[in-house]
Amino acid sequence: MRCCGSTPAHIHAASAFVYATVLSGGIRSKINDNPEQVYHAGENFFEVPGDHHRVSANASDTQPMRMLAVFVVDTNEENLTTPDR
């Protein structure tokens, strides 16, 4: 995700465990009904099957961010991310 970017609210595949590490910059994240949090370089977060990722956005209006996300899913999953309708 580059400067000022975001993704729409979404869920992941039913079997998905997602582990994310912020490599540089920061990301605003809100999962389920938990409070929105900002994760900075070197910090990480995770999502378990069924989690609703409500906010996923660059925490800065001027600086880029980079993040590595590792998905662990069943091999038969076809859609890893489904945006809210």
Buried (B, 14 or more C-beta within 10 A) or exposed (E): BEEEEEEEBBBBBEBBBBEBBBEEBBBBBBBEEEEEBEBEBEEEBEBEBEBBBBBBBBBBEEEEBEBEBEBEBEEEEEEEBEEEE
